[in-house]
Amino acid sequence: MIYTITANPSIDYVIQLNQLTTGQVNRVKSDVKLPGGKGINVSRILAALDLPSTALGFIGGFTGDFIQQQLNNELVDCQFTQVPADTRINVKIKDAVEETEINGQGPAIPTAAVDVLKAQLNQLKPGDIVFMSGSLPPNLPASFYKDLVPLIHERQAEFVIDTTGQALLDTLADRPLVIKPNHHELAELFNTTFADHQAIIAAGRQLLTKGAQHVLVSMAGAGALLITPEHAYLGGTPKGTVINSVGAGDSMIAGFVGTFSQHHDALAAFKTSLACGSATAFSEDLATTAKINDLLPHIEITQID
């Protein structure tokens, strides 16, 4: 089973305008309300792949009820911990020129609610995978996700934390199942720039030696790399019109983790991850089953090392 933990979910209220003019009344052309949060995105993509997951985290109020109902509609098993205050709303305003985001802080999480979530990890079984990612409510420590890793390891389960910078480096000794920096984030880790794929591969292998089990490096329109101790593989990006980059990274990692959990085949998992990431990029919301299946036959992977 795959478990996702989203400590600070949101309703993403996406508004489309012809033009945003501050200080005046603006008329909305279209709008949509979506359940948001990186762990929730992973659960939604897993549902599109017809793979079960259990969504954990903290929700509260009428906004939390909306998120739970939307996920139930997508057949995601929700075992959220209720908190007294409302789950946040993030507003994303898009006009013809740019996108503006106004993100809520999120509710304070009582200690008792944290204890409930930690107790939920007792249901883990050997081989289960826990995905943790996304922003944290203001009163939780920056180490919140990493502090859960010993509880996960006690149950002989695997974990994934989708993070960057020093926080990513701090997880490596705990042997995350996969890490997914983009090529810019990877370069920042080593305070360098990359001249070619071989330089990226060399840096990725350093992360493997530090403990990561698999390294995925996304490179936007240039595709992605899967780096293993023995080989490196380049996955191309299928043809399509990029509509929305939000959630594409979550979709990639969901595709990899979900497929790997079924077959322990890293190459098959890489192919699915590329299809999921591209399908989301080519969609207004996250990828659908149909869009993923349409793209899968067009994913090309080449061993380059």
LINRAWO-V24398 format. One record per residue. N is the residue number from 1. RES is the residue in three letters. BURIAL is + if it has 16 or more other C-alpha atoms within 10 Angstrom, else -. Layout:
n=N res=RES burial=BURIAL
n=N res=RES burial=BURIAL
This chain:
n=1 res=MET burial=+
n=2 res=ILE burial=+
n=3 res=TYR burial=+
n=4 res=THR burial=+
n=5 res=ILE burial=+
n=6 res=THR burial=+
n=7 res=ALA burial=+
n=8 res=ASN burial=+
n=9 res=PRO burial=+
n=10 res=SER burial=+
n=11 res=ILE burial=+
n=12 res=ASP burial=+
n=13 res=TYR burial=+
n=14 res=VAL burial=+
n=15 res=ILE burial=+
n=16 res=GLN burial=+
n=17 res=LEU burial=+
n=18 res=ASN burial=-
n=19 res=GLN burial=+
n=20 res=LEU burial=+
n=21 res=THR burial=-
n=22 res=THR burial=-
n=23 res=GLY burial=-
n=24 res=GLN burial=-
n=25 res=VAL burial=-
n=26 res=ASN burial=-
n=27 res=ARG burial=-
n=28 res=VAL burial=-
n=29 res=LYS burial=-
n=30 res=SER burial=-
n=31 res=ASP burial=-
n=32 res=VAL burial=-
n=33 res=LYS burial=+
n=34 res=LEU burial=+
n=35 res=PRO burial=+
n=36 res=GLY burial=+
n=37 res=GLY burial=+
n=38 res=LYS burial=+
n=39 res=GLY burial=+
n=40 res=ILE burial=+
n=41 res=ASN burial=+
n=42 res=VAL burial=+
n=43 res=SER burial=+
n=44 res=ARG burial=+
n=45 res=ILE burial=+
n=46 res=LEU burial=+
n=47 res=ALA burial=+
n=48 res=ALA burial=+
n=49 res=LEU burial=+
n=50 res=ASP burial=-
n=51 res=LEU burial=+
n=52 res=PRO burial=+
n=53 res=SER burial=+
n=54 res=THR burial=+
n=55 res=ALA burial=+
n=56 res=LEU burial=+
n=57 res=GLY burial=+
n=58 res=PHE burial=+
n=59 res=ILE burial=+
n=60 res=GLY burial=+
n=61 res=GLY burial=-
n=62 res=PHE burial=-
n=63 res=THR burial=+
n=64 res=GLY burial=+
n=65 res=ASP burial=-
n=66 res=PHE burial=+
n=67 res=ILE burial=+
n=68 res=GLN burial=+
n=69 res=GLN burial=-
n=70 res=GLN burial=-
n=71 res=LEU burial=+
n=72 res=ASN burial=-
n=73 res=ASN burial=-
n=74 res=GLU burial=-
n=75 res=LEU burial=+
n=76 res=VAL burial=+
n=77 res=ASP burial=+
n=78 res=CYS burial=+
n=79 res=GLN burial=-
n=80 res=PHE burial=+
n=81 res=THR burial=+
n=82 res=GLN burial=+
n=83 res=VAL burial=+
n=84 res=PRO burial=-
n=85 res=ALA burial=+
n=86 res=ASP burial=+
n=87 res=THR burial=+
n=88 res=ARG burial=+
n=89 res=ILE burial=+
n=90 res=ASN burial=+
n=91 res=VAL burial=+
n=92 res=LYS burial=+
n=93 res=ILE burial=+
n=94 res=LYS burial=+
n=95 res=ASP burial=+
n=96 res=ALA burial=-
n=97 res=VAL burial=-
n=98 res=GLU burial=-
n=99 res=GLU burial=-
n=100 res=THR burial=-
n=101 res=GLU burial=-
n=102 res=ILE burial=-
n=103 res=ASN burial=-
n=104 res=GLY burial=-
n=105 res=GLN burial=+
n=106 res=GLY burial=+
n=107 res=PRO burial=+
n=108 res=ALA burial=+
n=109 res=ILE burial=+
n=110 res=PRO burial=-
n=111 res=THR burial=-
n=112 res=ALA burial=-
n=113 res=ALA burial=+
n=114 res=VAL burial=+
n=115 res=ASP burial=-
n=116 res=VAL burial=-
n=117 res=LEU burial=+
n=118 res=LYS burial=-
n=119 res=ALA burial=-
n=120 res=GLN burial=-
n=121 res=LEU burial=+
n=122 res=ASN burial=-
n=123 res=GLN burial=-
n=124 res=LEU burial=+
n=125 res=LYS burial=-
n=126 res=PRO burial=-
n=127 res=GLY burial=-
n=128 res=ASP burial=+
n=129 res=ILE burial=+
n=130 res=VAL burial=+
n=131 res=PHE burial=+
n=132 res=MET burial=+
n=133 res=SER burial=+
n=134 res=GLY burial=+
n=135 res=SER burial=-
n=136 res=LEU burial=+
n=137 res=PRO burial=+
n=138 res=PRO burial=-
n=139 res=ASN burial=-
n=140 res=LEU burial=+
n=141 res=PRO burial=-
n=142 res=ALA burial=-
n=143 res=SER burial=-
n=144 res=PHE burial=-
n=145 res=TYR burial=+
n=146 res=LYS burial=+
n=147 res=ASP burial=-
n=148 res=LEU burial=+
n=149 res=VAL burial=+
n=150 res=PRO burial=-
n=151 res=LEU burial=+
n=152 res=ILE burial=+
n=153 res=HIS burial=-
n=154 res=GLU burial=-
n=155 res=ARG burial=+
n=156 res=GLN burial=-
n=157 res=ALA burial=+
n=158 res=GLU burial=+
n=159 res=PHE burial=+
n=160 res=VAL burial=+
n=161 res=ILE burial=+
n=162 res=ASP burial=+
n=163 res=THR burial=+
n=164 res=THR burial=+
n=165 res=GLY burial=-
n=166 res=GLN burial=-
n=167 res=ALA burial=-
n=168 res=LEU burial=+
n=169 res=LEU burial=-
n=170 res=ASP burial=-
n=171 res=THR burial=+
n=172 res=LEU burial=+
n=173 res=ALA burial=-
n=174 res=ASP burial=+
n=175 res=ARG burial=+
n=176 res=PRO burial=+
n=177 res=LEU burial=+
n=178 res=VAL burial=+
n=179 res=ILE burial=+
n=180 res=LYS burial=+
n=181 res=PRO burial=+
n=182 res=ASN burial=+
n=183 res=HIS burial=+
n=184 res=HIS burial=-
n=185 res=GLU burial=+
n=186 res=LEU burial=+
n=187 res=ALA burial=+
n=188 res=GLU burial=-
n=189 res=LEU burial=+
n=190 res=PHE burial=-
n=191 res=ASN burial=-
n=192 res=THR burial=-
n=193 res=THR burial=-
n=194 res=PHE burial=-
n=195 res=ALA burial=-
n=196 res=ASP burial=-
n=197 res=HIS burial=-
n=198 res=GLN burial=-
n=199 res=ALA burial=-
n=200 res=ILE burial=+
n=201 res=ILE burial=+
n=202 res=ALA burial=-
n=203 res=ALA burial=+
n=204 res=GLY burial=+
n=205 res=ARG burial=+
n=206 res=GLN burial=-
n=207 res=LEU burial=+
n=208 res=LEU burial=+
n=209 res=THR burial=-
n=210 res=LYS burial=-
n=211 res=GLY burial=+
n=212 res=ALA burial=+
n=213 res=GLN burial=+
n=214 res=HIS burial=+
n=215 res=VAL burial=+
n=216 res=LEU burial=+
n=217 res=VAL burial=+
n=218 res=SER burial=+
n=219 res=MET burial=+
n=220 res=ALA burial=-
n=221 res=GLY burial=-
n=222 res=ALA burial=-
n=223 res=GLY burial=+
n=224 res=ALA burial=+
n=225 res=LEU burial=+
n=226 res=LEU burial=+
n=227 res=ILE burial=+
n=228 res=THR burial=+
n=229 res=PRO burial=-
n=230 res=GLU burial=-
n=231 res=HIS burial=-
n=232 res=ALA burial=+
n=233 res=TYR burial=+
n=234 res=LEU burial=+
n=235 res=GLY burial=+
n=236 res=GLY burial=+
n=237 res=THR burial=+
n=238 res=PRO burial=+
n=239 res=LYS burial=-
n=240 res=GLY burial=-
n=241 res=THR burial=-
n=242 res=VAL burial=-
n=243 res=ILE burial=-
n=244 res=ASN burial=+
n=245 res=SER burial=+
n=246 res=VAL burial=+
n=247 res=GLY burial=+
n=248 res=ALA burial=+
n=249 res=GLY burial=+
n=250 res=ASP burial=+
n=251 res=SER burial=+
n=252 res=MET burial=+
n=253 res=ILE burial=+
n=254 res=ALA burial=+
n=255 res=GLY burial=+
n=256 res=PHE burial=+
n=257 res=VAL burial=+
n=258 res=GLY burial=+
n=259 res=THR burial=+
n=260 res=PHE burial=+
n=261 res=SER burial=+
n=262 res=GLN burial=-
n=263 res=HIS burial=-
n=264 res=HIS burial=-
n=265 res=ASP burial=-
n=266 res=ALA burial=+
n=267 res=LEU burial=+
n=268 res=ALA burial=-
n=269 res=ALA burial=+
n=270 res=PHE burial=+
n=271 res=LYS burial=+
n=272 res=THR burial=+
n=273 res=SER burial=+
n=274 res=LEU burial=+
n=275 res=ALA burial=+
n=276 res=CYS burial=+
n=277 res=GLY burial=+
n=278 res=SER burial=+
n=279 res=ALA burial=+
n=280 res=THR burial=+
n=281 res=ALA burial=+
n=282 res=PHE burial=+
n=283 res=SER burial=+
n=284 res=GLU burial=-
n=285 res=ASP burial=+
n=286 res=LEU burial=+
n=287 res=ALA burial=+
n=288 res=THR burial=+
n=289 res=THR burial=+
n=290 res=ALA burial=-
n=291 res=LYS burial=+
n=292 res=ILE burial=+
n=293 res=ASN burial=+
n=294 res=ASP burial=-
n=295 res=LEU burial=+
n=296 res=LEU burial=+
n=297 res=PRO burial=-
n=298 res=HIS burial=-
n=299 res=ILE burial=+
n=300 res=GLU burial=-
n=301 res=ILE burial=+
n=302 res=THR burial=-
n=303 res=GLN burial=-
n=304 res=ILE burial=-
n=305 res=ASP burial=-
